[in-house]
Amino acid sequence: MHTETIEAQGHLIDSHLLEAVFDKVIEHGAKFEIVKFQIGRTNEEFSHLVMKVHAPEAAVMEELLEELLALGCHRLEQTDALVRPCDADGCAPEDFYSTTNHRTEVRHNGKWITVQRQRMDSAIVVHDGQAACVKLRDLRAGDKVVCGAGGLRVLPDFKERERSGFAFMSSEVSSERRVELAAGRVAELLRGVRAENKRAVVVAGPVVVHTGAADKLAALVREGYVGALLAGNALAVHDAELALFGTSLGMHLERGVMAEHGHRNHMRAINLVRRAGGIRAAVETGLLKQGILYECVRRGVPFVLAGSIRDDGPMPETVTDMLQAQNLYAEHLRDAALILCLGTMLHSIGTANMVPSWIPLVAVDINPAVVTKIADRGSSQTIGLVTDVGLFLHLLHTMLK
């Protein structure tokens, strides 16, 4: 048997980390032996666990230790992290450590250093006494990459000890919540972010327009609650269609009836904006006089439109290079204090994969599978609200006023 002594500390019981650690050991056919377990005596005090793990094979032990690392466990006796150089651009050593979205520390030259630009599914590059997450595609030959599970500490976020306030929303995904109460809690967060001169990033899909809430999101931009807007081509297209023709997907939103030849309206909107030279030019020349993107241009709020294979047009500002679009998303998410995802599965999941676990992410969608998928990808900070996006935005704007 191969034996390692590991330790963990934090709110291990009420965050269910302790049972997760035990389950993970059993799943690998290994055994555990508790050496020390001290329960925190107050709300704020951490619990402390020291235990021995016995595995039948060295390979099983290494795999188990890496999985336990994500749960906040690390070797009791720490040495410097193993670092290997990349032998080719875009390729890491075979045993490279793949990151989580939790705070991570690397032991280097006898000191613990915090990993910068934390995100999941990346490698850790050590350079000049610093460490940072780097996507595989951005690695360069000679980069020193952390390998294995030694010399690493992962600090997962713990479940709220305070059960009142906003914590009530952060359990399971459910539609059985009062939307008014949830909107009020999000309004509190937005007010706090704005008061501290921090940035809230909104990730929105075209359903915002289709459900008649474009004017509410535009108002949030106008009133200074939105620091950046991340979306796809479709949001811009239907936002422009509504501003120019009063329709969304050819339907008059005020009357709920199809416009004559309304199926052409989104293409006409694209054509007019392209002829003007783009969204910003359409605002500056007076072609666009209202809408979400109109308010972004007027207030200087940055926006990124990520393209896809199904785009019509697209709008001139749409970024059709997917790697460039990912990089632009990550750049605007880097200093976010709050992320609000509204009715877009792929953009929400992509965004959740780019941010660390300590940034609150509110996902609103009529389909519970959307917020479940985000949580299943490891984004434990996700607060899921299953409701109509249009209804939510109307209530949110009312609460903010």
N, C-alpha and C positions, 0 to 999 in steps of 0.2 A: 504494500500500500504506500502511496505517496501522500505525505502530510504537509499542510501549510497552516500557519496560524494567521487569522485575519481579524480585523477589527472594524467596527462601524459605530458612529454616534449621530444622534439627532432624535427627532420625534419618531422613533422606530415603531412604536406600537400603533398610535392612532393614524399614522400614515401607511399602515399595513406593510411596511418594508420588512419587518421581522418575519412575518409568515411567508413573504415572497422569497426571502433569502433561504428559509428552510425548504420551501418547495423546489427552488432551483437546485439545491444540493441533491435532494432525493431524485429529481428528474434525471440527473447525470449518473445515477447509480452509485453515488458517493454517500459518505456518512459524516455527521457533524457531532461535535462534543463541545458543550458550553464550558468555557473556562471562567468567564466572568460576565455577569449581566447586572448592571446597575440602572435602575429605573429613575428617570428624572423626578425630583421631589416637588417641582413646581411647574406651572404652565410654561415658563420660559426655559427651564433647565432641560438639557438633552439627556437621553438615555445613552448608555455606553455598553457595547457588546464586544467581547473577545471570545473567539471560538476556533477550535481546530477542525480542519476539513480533511477527510481521508478519501482519496480517490484511487481506483484500481490501476490506473495508467497515467503516465506523465502527460500524455496528450489530452486526456480527459480533464486532468487538473488544470492545464493551461486554458482550455476552453471554458471551464467552470469559473475560474478566477476572472476571466474577461467579462463574463456575464454578471458575476457578482459585483464587479467594479461599477457597472451601471446602476446598481442598487445602493451604492455608497460604501461598499466593503473594499478594503485594501489590505495588503500584507502588513502585518504588525512590524516586521523588520524591513525597513525600506532601503533600497539602494537607488542609485541614479537610474533613470529610465534608459533602456537600450535604444540607441540611435543608429540607424543605418543610412548610408547615402543612396539616393535614387541613381539608377544606372542609365535611365533614359527619360526624356521629357514625357510628362503625362502618365508615368508609371511609378508606383510605390513598391518598396520591397514586399515580398509575398506575405510576411507576417506583420504588416503595418497595423497599428491600432486605429480602428474606425470609431469616430467620435459619436457621442450622444449630444443632446442639446443642453445638458446640465453643466454647471460650472465645473471646470476641470483644472487640476494643477499637475504640473510635471516637475519631478525632482531632477535638477541639472546642476552639476558641480556642487553637490551637497546642499543646494537651496531649492525650496519650493517656489515655482513661478507660475502665475496664473495664465492660462491659455487665453489669448485674445481672439476676437471675432468668433466667439463660440457658436457653433451650429452642428447639426447632426450630419452623419454620413460624409465626413471629411477625414483627411490625415492631419497630423500635428507636425509642423515643421519648427525646429529649434534653430535659432540664428542669433548670434551676438547677445546671448543671455536672455533672449525673449522667445516665447512660443506662440504660435497662432494656428488656427484652423485654415487649411488650404484644400480646395477641391482637387480631386485627382487630375483633372485636365490642366490645372494651373501649376502642377509640380514641374520642376526643372531638374535636369541631371545634376547631381551633386548636392541637392537639397537634403538636409539631415532630417529624417523622418523617425518619429517615435514608433517602436515596434514592441509587440507583446503587451503584457498587462502589468509589468513591474515598473516601479517608480511613477505611478499614476495615482491620483486621488480624484474621485468624482463626487460632487456634493449635490445630490438631488434636492429639489425644492420640496419642502414638507407641507403636508396638509395644514390648512389654517387651524390654529388652536382656538381662535375666537370664532364661535359658531354664528354670531350675529352678523349684520352688515352684508357685505357682498359675498361672503363665503358660502351662503346658502345655495348659490347657483353653481358652485364648482364641483358638484358631485356627478351624478349620472346624467346622460342626455335624456331629456324628457320634454314632452309637450304639456305636461301637467303642471304648469307654472302660470301665474298671473303675468300676462305680458306687461301690464301697467307697472307692476312692481319691478320687473326686470329692466324695463326702459328707464325707470327712475334710478336704478343702481348704475346703469351705464351713463346716464346723464351726470351723476355724481363724479364718476371717473373722468368724463370729458371735461367737466368744470375744473377738476383738480389739475388735470394735465395742462389746460390752458392757463390756469392761475400760476403755475410754476414755470411757464414759458417753455414747456416741453412739447413734443410732437406726437399727435395721434395720426396714425396712418390708416386710411380706409382702403379696403380691397373690395371692389364692387363689380357685380355682373349686370347685364342688361335688364334683368328682372326688376331692378330698381326703377327703370323707366316704365316697363310694362305694367307694373303694379301701381302706377300713378304717384310715385314718391320722388320723382326727379327734382321737383321744386324743393322738397324738404332736404335732400342731400345738398342741393345747390345752396340752400340757406345755411346749412352747417359750414360749408366752405366760406360763404360770405361773412359769417359771424365769427370766423377765426378758430373753429373747432377742428379743422382738418389741416394737418401739416403736409400731407402728400397723398396723392390718389394713385392707386395701382389697379389696373384693369386690363381688359382686352379691347380689341378693335370694335367689338359689338356694342359696348357701352357708349363709345363715342358716336357710332353710327346712329343709334336709336335716340341718343340725346340730341343730336343735330336734327334728326327727322322730326322729333317733337317740337324743337325750337322753330323749325322752318315751316312745318305743315300742320302741327297740332295733332299728329298721329304717332302711334307706336306699332310697328308691324302692320301699318296700313289702317289701324283702327283709331277712331276718334275717342280718346280716353274720357273726355267729358260726357259723351253721349253713349258710348259703348256700341257704336255701329261702325261698319267698315266704310271707309271713304271710297268714292268712285276711283277705280284704278289705284287704290291705296297700296296694292302689293308692290307698286313701283316706287313708293315714296322713299324708302330707305336708299334705293339706288340713286334716286334724284338728289337726295341729301349728300351722298358721297360725291357725286359728280360736281355739285355746286361748291362743296368745300375744297375739292381738289382744284377746281378752276380758280378759286380764290387764292390758292397757294398753301393751304393747310388750315388747321384749326385756329392757330394764333392769328394768321392773316385774316381769316373770316371774322374774327372778333374785332380786329383793328379796323377793318373796312366797313364794319356795320352789318355784315351779312348775318352773323349770329348776334342776337340781342338778349339772349337768356339761355339758361341751362347750366348743367353741372360743369362742363368744360369751359363755358363762358366765364363762370365765376372763378375757376382756377386761373385762367389767363388774366382776368382783371385784378385778382388779388396776389398774383405771383406765386400761387401754390403749384409746386412741381407735380407733373403727372407722367406716368409711364403706361403706354399701351402695348401689350405684348401680343404679337401676331400668332395665328394658328393656321392650319391647313384649310380650314373652312371659311376663312375671312372673305367677305365681299369687299371689293375696292383694292386694297384697304385704304383707310385714311392716311394721308401723307406722314403723320407723326407716328404711325404704328411701326414698332420695331420688329422686323421680320426675321432678323437673325436671333435665334432662340438663345444662344449663349450670351449675346449682348443684352437681351431682355432680362435674363436671369441676373446678370451682373448689375443692371440698373435697379432691379427690384431690391437686391441685397444692399445696394448703396443707400437707398432711401429707408430701408428697414433698420439700418445699423444703429441709429440713435433714437429709435421709436420708444415711447413710453407706454403706448397702448396701440393695439391693432384691432380694427373692427372689420370683420369679413361679412359681406352682405350678398347672399344668394349667388355664389359662384364656387362650385366644387373644386375644379382644377386649380384655379388661382389661389383659393384658400389653402388647399393642401400644399401647393408649392411654396406659399408664403410661410406656412407653419414649419416647413422643413428648413427654412433659412434663418430662423430666429432662435435665440436661447430661451430656456424654459422659464426664466424669471420675468419675461415680458408678458403681461396679460393679453390674451387673445380672445376676443368675443366673436363667435361664429353664429350668425343668424341665417336660418334656412328653413323652408317649409318641409324639406326632406330630412328626417332624422339621420339617414345614412351619411349625409355630408359631414355633420359634426362628429359622428361616430368614426368615420374614416380618418379625420384629422387626429382624434384622440388615439386611434389604433396605430398611427404612425409614430407615436411616442411623444406627442405634444401634450403633456400632462397639464399645461397651463391653460388649456382651452376651456372656455366657458361656453357651453352649447345652449342655444335657445331655438326651439323648434316652433316657428310661427311664420306668418306671412311677412315678408320683408317690407312691403308697403305699409302695413299696419304698424310694424315696429318703428319705422322711420317717422311716421306721423306722430306716434306717441312720444318718441324720443325728442322730437323738436318741440312738442308741447311742454314736456317736462323741463327742457332747457330754458324755455321762455318763462 
